[in-house]
Structures are given as C-alpha cells and as structure tokens.
Amino acid sequence: MKETLTICQMLPELNVGGVEMHVLDAARGYAARGHRSIVISNGGRLVERLVREGSIHHALPVHKKRLGTALALIPKVARILRASSVDVVHARSRVPAWIGRAAARRAGVAFVTTVHGFYTPHFYSRIMARGDRVIAVSRALGSYATASLNADPERLRVIPEGIEPDAFDLGWEPDRVAAFRRELGVPEGHAVVAIIGRLTRLKGHTVFLNAMARVVERRPETCALIVGAAAPRHAAYADALKARAARLALSGRVVFAGSRADIAEVLQACDLVVSASTQPEAFGRTLVEAMAAGVPVVATAHGGALDIVADGETGHLVQPERPEPLAEAVLKVLGAPDGGRAMGAAGRARVQERFTVDRMVEETLAVYREVVAA
C-alpha cells in the first residue's frame, strides 16, 4: 500500500460556495498529511488560498456544459494525470465527472465521486453514481443516490462534510455580544432567532416569518435575524419577504442583515438558529456551524438535518412547511430555564465528535486507499 497518494479533485470553479469550501478543506487536509494535492477547475477567487495551503491548481474550462469542450478536455486532463502520477481522481460535480471519468480510464487511474446534491435523476446526473466508490455527504443523499441515480450500494460510502469547530467557538463575553447585536440592529434586550442562507423559496423564509409572528405574540422581546442575500433573479422574493414581515406586524422585530462574511461572529449574537428548508438539503453546513458555536438549532426533519441534529438533545426537528410546530420548538428552546445552553453544549460536543475536517479527511483517504489497492 502506498504511504503517500497523489490526489486530483475536479470541480467547475473555485469561487465561494459549499462544494468549493469542501474541496478547499479536503485539499488542505491532504497536503497537511504529506499527500500531493492537485485541483482542476476553471479557477476563481479561492485559487490563491488553495495554492497557499499546499495544493497545485490546473485551470481548465471544466465548467462548460458543451459536449465539444468536454471531449477536447479529456486528453488534456489525462496528460495531467499521467504527468503527475495521480493515484485517484475525485469529481465533485457532473461535467467534471464526465471528463474526469474518461480521463481516469485513459490514464489507468482510480475514479471517485461525491454526490453533493439531489440531482435530477436522468442520464446526465447518473455519472455521479459511476465512481469506483461513490461518496454521499448524508445518509438521505446516499439513499437517494442508490434509489434514483442507480449507485451500487456496495460502492457507496457516507462521509459527512466537516468544519473546523474552533473557528466558530469564539467565546465572546456578554458585553461584546451586546455591542455586536446593536451593530446588527437588534433591539436591546431581545432574544435572537436567526435563519442563515441565500434568499430563495427553498430555504423556507416565509415559513420562518409565519412562525416568528407566533413566537413574538407570546415572547415580544424576540427578534428574527435573516442573514443572506437574494441573487438578482430572486430580488422580487426578497421584497416579498419584507412586505410579509410588515403584514405580520414584525416591523422592529425583524432584521434583514444581508450577506455576511463574518458568520462565526454573527453566530455569537444568536440564541437559536433555524433551518426551515421546504425541500431536503444535501447536508446542512449552517446547522453544523451553529452547533460548533454552542447555539441550539431547530430544523425541518428531512435531508442532511436528520444526521446533524439529535432531536431533543442538540435542538429540535419539526415537520417541513409547518409554522406552528416550528414556533412551538423555538418557544421551547427560548423558554428553557437555561435558555438552551445545555443544548448548545451538546451540539458543540456532537460536532467535535462527528463533523470535523480531520474526520472527513481521514475517512476520505480511507476510501482512496480502497480504490488504489483494488
């Protein structure tokens, strides 16, 4: 068995996003363990950081969904694999997977995929289930990959995404928390219930606002914090949310904070974080980050949240698209004698046990060794 591996990850681009951060974390972990880490993408703002953290980057237009472009890239990628003596290609998205699988076969290299989303089950998407091993980032996604993408259960491995827990455990004193809340625009003395993520219908902001209207009726000193921005095509949805908040008499108790880069700091200001997604999420990184910060969570009971949240221990799981049970769960946490601190501590311990970058990297390296040995 080779002690040191050369690993080539492929994804469309290296701009900010969940898959991109996953690749960056994995690449840093491989390099730190003495493996050679290569990434092929079209480039982006994270390339500089990737290289600084010990990886090699090859810029190729593997993001383009044109058959001619993909076919022309196969021999180019194969040459990189041979020249770099790559042991395993790991594709993170569909177009790179089509290119990477063909190139890996030419170069005689093992091929692994990670299913990062609930892809539409057609021929184009099934490439994500054609790896020598297929990784899913949650059990729900693994079940979907076998049922809808025809993944071989014998080749499937579930490896949750990981984070660096210490990056979210800032341990702020109450005075600093109060000052940051004022900066955000939270009314003095109010509990903060946040929903964090881009403004799209799938994130369930409407359900969240309807639930918070019920919460505020019973606990007036509560503020809803909405962190995230809408893409230009969803601008009307963002306006509709603000109008709904006004109709629900939440004016003064809702803060639209927009897109923020300082999520670790924002979490210090939260008493509770909600995930109200109307459709199953592949994983649920925001929930893991909140738990790492010691913040209890309430999430809809589907998708990756089922792996992340220990119901009644680190937070609560509720029915999707139902404001009433969501409101009751929020009130239960806020009304606890300790304000949810025990739940927060249990969440932090769960993240440290199950959802670290170190664990993700070690489990992924074990998969690579399987396929290289085979």
N, C-alpha and C positions, 0 to 999 in steps of 0.2 A: 504493500500500500504506500502510495506517495505521501510523504510528510507535508510537502508544500504543493499547493494547487495553483494553477493559473485559471482565473475565473473571468468570463466575459458576460457582463449583463447588457441587455439591449432594451431600450425604451424609446418612445418617439422623440421627446425633448427633455431638457433639464431645466425647466422653469419651476416655479413654486407649485406644489401640489402633493397630495398624499402619496402617490406612487413614487414621485420624484424623491420625497423625503425618505421613503422606504429604501430606495436604491442607494441614496447617499449614506444612510445609517449602515446598511449592509456592507457597502464598499469600504467604509472606514473600519468596520469590524474585521473584514478580511485582511486589510493591509496591516492592522494592528497585530494580527496573529501571524504575520510573516508570509501570507499568501500574496500572489500577484493579482491585483485587481484592475480589470480593464472595463470600460463602459463605452458602448457605441450608441450615439444619439445624434440628433440634428443640432445639438448644442443648446445654449440658454444661459440664464443668469447664474445657475448653480455650478457651471463647469469650473470656474476658478476655485470654488470651495472644494469640489471633488478632487481636483489635482493637488490642492494644498494639503488635503488629508490623505494623500498617498496613492491615488489611482492614476491610471493613464486614460485619456479620453481620445476617441476617434470620432470626428464629426462626419457623418454621412446622413443623407436625407431619408432616413428610415421612417419618417413620419408621413410620407406622401402615400396616399391611397391610390396610386396609379400602377396598374399592372406592369407597364413598360419599365417604370422606375424600379419597381421591386425586383423584376427579373434581372435588370442591369446591375443591381446591388449584390446579388447572390455571389458572383465570383469575387467581387471586391471584399466582401465580408469573409469569404473562405480564405482568401490570401492573408488577411489579418490573423485569422485563427491559426493558420499553418505557421506564419512567420513568428507568432508569439507563443507557439507551442501551447495553445489553450487546451485545457482539460475538459471544461464544461461551459456550454453556452446557456445562459439563463434569460429567457424572454419574459418581459413584463407587460406586453401589450400585443394586439393582434397583428398589425402589419410587421413589426419587428419579429414576431413569432414565425410568420410565413417565411420571411427572409432568413432568419436565424436557423430554422429547422433545415431548410435546403442547404445552407452553407455548412452547417454542422455535419450533415450527411456527406457532403463533398470532402470535408476535412477529416472525417472519421472521428468526430468529437461528440461526447455525450450532450444531450439536449434536455433542459428542464424548463418548465413554465410555471408561472404563478398566476392564478386566477384572482384578479383584484376586484372583479365586479360581476354583477348578474347580467352577463352579456346575452343579447337576443340569441335564442338557440337556432342558428342556421349555419350553413356550411362555413361561412367566413369566420364565425366565432369558435367553431369546434377545433380550430388549430390550437386553442389554449388548453385543450384536453389531450393533445397528442405528444406530450413530452415523455421521455423515458421515465421521468417522475413528474407528477403534477401537484403543485403546492396550492392549497387554498388558505386564505387568511382567517377563516372562521369555519366552524362546523356547518353552519347554514349554507355557506358558499360551497363547501365540499359536497354536501348533499345535492345542491343544485348542479354542480359540475358532473356528478355521476348520472343524475336523472335527466338533465336537459342537454348537456354537452357530450354525453356518452364517454365520460372519463372512466378508465378502468379502475375499480375500487382498490385493486392490488397495488396500483402505482400511485394512488392518491395519498398525500400527507397533509395534515392540517398544522400549519405553523402560524400562530397569531403575529401580527405586527408588534414591534417593540418600540419603546421610547427610553429616554434617559430620565428616570424618575427624579433624580436630584435637580434637574433643570426646572422642575415645577414645584419643588418643595422649598420655597423661599423663606418661610418662617418669619413673615413680617409681624412687627408689633402693632397693637391696635391703633396707635396714633398714625402710623404710616398708612394703614388700611383706610382709615377715615379720610385722610388727605387725598388718597387716590380716588376714593369714591366721590369726593367733591369735584375732582378734576373730570371725572366721567359725567357729572351732572346728576348723581344720585341724591335724592333729598336726604337731609340729615336724619340719622336715626332709623332709616328704613332697612329692612332685610332685602337682600339682593338675590333674585332668582333669574338666572341667565340662560339664554339659548344662543349657541355659538355655531356659526356656519353660514355659508353663502345663502343669499335670499332667493330661494326657489320654492315652489309649491311642495316639492317632495320633502322638504325639511319640516313641514308642519307648523309654520309660524302662525297660521290662522287658528289652529287648534290650541296652540300655546297661548295666544291672546285671549281666546274664549275662556280657557282655564284660569288665566290670571285675573280676569274680571271676577270670577267666582272667589278666588283667593282674596282679592282686595276687599270684597264685601265683608269677609269675616276677619281679615287681618289688614286693616287700612294702611298700616305702616310697612308696606311691602312694595318693592319696585321691580318691575320687569326690565331686564337689560338684554337688548337684542344686539349681538355683535356679529357683523358681517355686512357685506355689500352685495348689491344686485349687479349682474352683468348688464350691459346696455340693453340687451333684448328683454330683460326682466324688469326694466325701470318702472313699468306700469304696476307690476306686482308690489314693488317697494312702496309706491304711492298708495296703493290699496291697503297695505298693512297700516300705514299711518292714519288713513281715514278710518279704518276699523277700530284702531285704538281710541280715536276720538269718539266714535259712536258708542263704544263700550264704557265711556266715562273714565278712561285710563289716563287722560291727559294729566301730566305731572307725575305719573307713576309708571311711565314707560320711557326708557332712554334708548334711542337708536344710535348706537356708538359707531356704526360704520365698520369698515375693515380695519383691523388692528394687527400689527406685527408683534405686539407685546402680550401675547396670550397668557404667558406664565404670570405676568403682573396682573392682568385682568382677573385671573382666577383667584388671586389673593383677596379680591374685593367681593367674591361671591359667597353666599351662604348655601347655594344649591345650584346645580347645573341640570338642565332638562334637555333631553333629545326626544323630539316629538315627531320623528320621521314617519311619514304616511306609508312609505314603502320600505322593505327591508334594506338595511345598509350592509355593505360587504363586511365592514369591520366596525368602526366607531372610535376613531383615534381621539376625538374630543372628550369622550367619556373616560378614556384611559388617562388623558392629561389631567382632567378634573380630579379623578381619584388620586393621582400622584400628588396633587396639590392638597390632598386631605379634604376635598369638597365632596359631600354626598351627591348622588345623582338619581334622577328619575328618567326612565327611558321606556319607549314603546317596546313591547315584548315580541320582537322579531329580529331576524338577521343577526349581525355580529353582537348586538347588545346582549343576547342570550348567553354568550360566552363571557362577556365582560362583567356584567352586573350580577352579584349574588343577591337575589331578591330578599329584602328584609334585613340584610347584613351590611352591604355597602351602598344600598339605595333601594329603589322600588322599580318593578316592571309593571307596566299598565297596558291596557288594550290600545291599539292604534286608533287614531281619529276619534277619540272619545274625550272631550274636555272634562267631563265630570270626574272620572277616575283619576285623571291627571291632576286636577285641582285637589282632590282628596289626598293624593300621595304627597303633593307639595305641602299641604297643610299639616300632614302627619309629621313630616321632617321638621318643618319650622316650629311646630308645637311641641317637639320632644323636649324633655327637661334640660338636656344638654345642648339643644339647638342643632343636633345632628353631628356633634363632634365625634362620637363613638363610631358612627357610620363612616365618617371621613377617615378616621384612623384605620378602620378595617379595609377601606378602599385602597389606602396607600400601601398597606401590607399586601393586599392582593396583587397590586401592580408590581411590587418588588419581587413577588414570587413567580408571576406568570407572564408579565408583559414588558420585559426589559429587552433592550437591543442585544445585550450579551446572550440571553437565552435564544432569541430569534436567530442570531448569527450561528451559534453552536448547533442548533437543530438544522439549519440550512446547510451548514458544512457537512453534517452527517448524511444528508441527502446526496450531496455532491459525491461523497466518498462511496456511497452505494452505487451510483451510476458509473463512476470511474472504474470501480472494481468489477462491475459487470461487463 
